[in-house]
Amino acid sequence: MSRLAGKTAIITGAASGIGLAYAERFAREGARVVLADVNEAAGKAAAERVAALGESRFVHTDVADPASAEACASAALESFGSLDILINNAALYGDWDMRDQSYEYLQRVFEVNQHGVWLMMRAAAPQMVRQRSGRIINQASGAAFNYASAPSPDGEFHGLGSFSYSQTKFGVVGLTKFSAAQLGRFGVTVNCIAPGVVDTEATRKTVPAGMLEQLGREQPVPGVIQPGDLTGAAVYFASDEARYVTGQVLVISGGRHMP
């Protein structure tokens, strides 16, 4: 397992869940991994875990802070001498408050889930362009393709909801394609993974008890998706095998979403 040997990868939101699964798989594939997360204690613990598999370090990163995003990219270069792969996985999800439909909260979700993706790409792209090679993998969600919501209990209209999470993830899809068109001529590809409902601690906080298993039974390919089920797609997008693949969105949801 050495498809990423000699490559340096930044993975945001890598302290737990899907991000940690990416970090572990990339280390096994030979990559040097920078685990970027706003949770310092969990991030350091995750980096120690990944260090048993390969070279790694933790960098405290707030993707919604432009200076922090730039500092993360600089830290990767200082530590490992190159910046070859960026996985934009960080998002407000486990602590996402669906009841808060205020404009202020909508702005906060956009700051992290969409603008944070752009800030990290902006920080990493110049080095990738200088190298004339790079792989950017953005994480959207099957929720980007959900266009229906449950009616209010009384059937009445009580104001237009923001559907903040879905909005931001659909924005990530568009941002992926827009960036792919800009960066392709420099040898930098930009692709997107859109998972369905994945069994993580964050999901268990968000999805009502028993719902995860029910959703798994209702998929065309039944089963509860695990974080490790996404890592093969990320390795492919990051590898030399995908050098002509860009601007693509791969949905991994057991067939629940077929955009």
C-alpha positions in Angstrom: 0.0 0.0 0.0 2.2 2.8 -1.3 0.2 4.7 -3.9 0.9 8.0 -2.1 4.5 7.4 -1.1 6.4 10.7 -0.8 3.3 12.8 -0.9 2.3 15.4 1.8 -1.4 15.6 2.6 -3.3 18.1 4.7 -6.6 16.7 6.0 -8.9 19.1 7.7 -11.2 18.0 10.5 -8.9 15.0 11.0 -9.2 14.7 14.8 -12.1 12.2 14.5 -14.6 10.5 12.3 -14.2 10.5 8.5 -11.2 12.9 8.7 -9.3 10.5 11.0 -10.1 7.6 8.7 -8.7 9.5 5.8 -5.5 10.3 7.8 -5.0 6.7 8.8 -5.5 5.4 5.3 -3.3 8.0 3.7 -0.5 7.2 6.2 -0.8 3.5 5.3 -0.5 4.5 1.6 2.8 6.2 2.4 1.7 9.8 2.6 3.1 12.3 5.2 0.0 13.5 6.9 -0.8 16.9 8.4 -3.9 16.5 10.7 -5.6 19.9 10.8 -8.3 20.5 13.3 -9.7 23.2 15.6 -9.9 20.7 18.5 -6.3 20.7 19.8 -6.6 17.9 22.4 -8.4 15.5 20.0 -6.1 16.5 17.1 -2.9 15.7 19.1 -4.3 12.4 20.2 -5.2 11.5 16.6 -1.8 12.5 15.3 -0.2 10.2 17.8 -2.4 7.4 16.5 -1.5 8.1 12.9 2.2 8.4 13.8 2.2 4.6 14.4 1.4 4.2 10.7 3.6 6.9 9.1 4.9 10.4 9.3 2.4 12.9 10.7 1.9 16.0 12.7 -0.9 18.0 14.1 -1.6 21.6 13.2 -4.2 23.6 15.1 -6.4 25.0 12.3 -9.6 27.0 12.1 -10.6 26.7 8.5 -12.9 29.8 8.8 -9.9 32.0 9.7 -7.8 33.1 6.7 -4.6 33.5 8.7 -5.1 30.0 10.2 -5.6 28.4 6.8 -2.4 30.0 5.5 -0.5 29.0 8.6 -1.6 25.4 8.1 -0.3 25.3 4.5 3.0 26.9 5.6 3.4 24.3 8.4 3.0 21.5 5.9 5.7 22.9 3.7 8.1 23.6 6.7 7.6 20.1 8.1 7.7 18.0 4.9 9.0 20.2 2.1 6.0 19.8 -0.2 2.2 20.1 -0.3 0.7 17.6 -2.7 -2.8 16.8 -1.4 -5.5 18.7 0.4 -8.7 17.1 1.7 -11.3 19.6 2.8 -13.2 17.5 5.3 -13.9 19.9 8.2 -17.5 21.1 8.6 -20.1 22.0 11.2 -22.1 18.8 11.4 -22.1 17.0 14.8 -22.8 20.4 16.5 -25.1 21.6 13.7 -28.3 23.0 15.2 -31.1 22.4 12.7 -33.5 24.4 14.9 -31.5 27.6 14.5 -32.9 29.2 11.3 -31.4 32.6 12.0 -29.4 34.5 9.4 -26.5 34.8 11.8 -26.3 31.0 12.2 -26.6 30.5 8.4 -23.5 32.8 8.1 -21.6 30.7 10.6 -22.3 27.4 8.8 -21.2 29.0 5.5 -18.0 30.3 7.1 -16.9 26.8 8.0 -18.5 24.5 5.5 -18.1 26.4 2.3 -15.9 29.5 2.9 -13.4 27.3 4.9 -13.0 25.1 1.8 -12.2 28.0 -0.3 -9.8 29.5 2.2 -7.9 26.2 2.5 -7.8 25.8 -1.3 -6.5 29.4 -1.6 -3.8 28.6 0.9 -2.7 25.4 -0.8 -3.1 26.2 -4.5 0.0 28.5 -4.9 2.4 25.8 -3.8 0.7 23.2 -5.9 0.8 25.5 -9.0 4.6 26.0 -8.4 5.1 22.3 -8.2 2.8 21.9 -11.3 1.1 19.1 -9.5 -1.5 18.7 -6.8 -4.7 17.0 -5.7 -7.6 18.7 -3.9 -10.4 16.6 -2.6 -13.5 18.4 -1.2 -16.1 16.8 1.0 -19.7 17.6 0.1 -22.6 15.4 1.2 -25.5 13.5 -0.2 -27.5 16.2 1.6 -26.5 18.5 -1.2 -29.0 16.6 -3.4 -31.9 16.6 -0.9 -34.5 19.0 -2.3 -37.4 18.1 0.0 -38.0 18.7 3.7 -40.5 17.6 6.2 -43.7 19.7 6.4 -44.4 21.6 9.6 -46.5 19.7 12.1 -49.6 21.9 11.4 -49.1 22.0 7.7 -48.8 25.8 7.7 -46.0 27.9 6.3 -43.9 29.5 9.1 -41.2 31.2 7.1 -38.6 30.0 4.6 -36.0 27.8 6.3 -32.3 28.2 5.5 -31.5 24.4 5.2 -28.0 25.7 6.0 -26.1 22.4 5.8 -27.5 21.3 2.5 -26.9 24.8 1.0 -23.2 24.8 2.0 -22.6 21.3 0.7 -24.2 22.1 -2.7 -22.0 25.1 -2.7 -18.9 22.9 -2.2 -20.0 21.0 -5.3 -20.1 24.2 -7.4 -16.8 25.4 -5.8 -15.2 22.1 -6.8 -16.1 22.5 -10.4 -15.2 26.2 -10.6 -11.8 25.6 -9.0 -11.1 22.5 -11.2 -11.5 24.7 -14.3 -9.0 27.2 -13.0 -6.3 24.8 -11.7 -6.3 22.0 -14.3 -3.8 23.7 -16.6 -1.3 23.7 -13.8 -1.5 20.0 -13.1 -3.8 20.4 -10.1 -7.0 18.4 -10.0 -10.0 19.2 -7.8 -12.6 16.5 -7.1 -15.4 16.0 -4.6 -16.7 13.1 -2.5 -20.3 13.3 -1.4 -21.0 10.7 1.3 -24.4 9.5 2.4 -25.1 9.1 6.1 -21.9 7.7 7.7 -21.7 6.0 11.0 -19.6 8.5 13.1 -19.9 10.0 16.5 -21.1 13.3 14.9 -23.8 11.4 13.0 -25.0 9.7 16.2 -25.4 13.1 17.7 -27.4 14.4 14.8 -29.5 11.5 13.7 -32.2 10.2 16.0 -31.6 6.8 17.7 -32.3 3.9 15.3 -32.6 6.1 12.3 -29.1 5.3 11.0 -29.9 1.6 10.8 -33.3 2.3 9.2 -31.7 4.5 6.5 -29.2 1.8 5.8 -32.0 -0.7 5.3 -33.7 1.6 2.8 -30.7 2.1 0.5 -30.6 0.2 -2.8 -27.3 -1.3 -1.4 -28.3 -1.9 2.2 -25.9 -1.3 5.1 -24.6 1.3 7.4 -21.7 3.2 5.7 -18.5 3.4 7.8 -15.8 6.0 7.5 -13.4 3.5 6.0 -15.8 3.0 3.1 -14.9 6.4 1.8 -11.1 6.2 2.0 -10.6 4.2 -1.2 -12.2 7.0 -3.3 -10.0 9.6 -1.6 -6.9 7.6 -2.3 -7.9 7.2 -6.0 -8.5 10.9 -6.4 -5.2 11.7 -4.7 -3.2 9.2 -6.8 -1.4 9.5 -10.1 -4.1 7.2 -11.6 -6.5 10.1 -11.4 -4.4 12.7 -13.2 -7.0 13.3 -15.9 -10.0 13.2 -13.5 -11.1 16.6 -12.3 -14.3 18.5 -11.5 -16.0 15.2 -10.6 -18.4 14.5 -7.7 -18.5 10.9 -6.5 -21.5 10.1 -4.3 -21.0 7.2 -1.8 -24.4 6.6 -0.3 -25.4 3.0 -1.2 -27.5 4.4 -4.0 -29.6 6.7 -1.8 -28.6 9.7 -3.9 -28.2 9.4 -7.7 -27.6 12.9 -9.0 
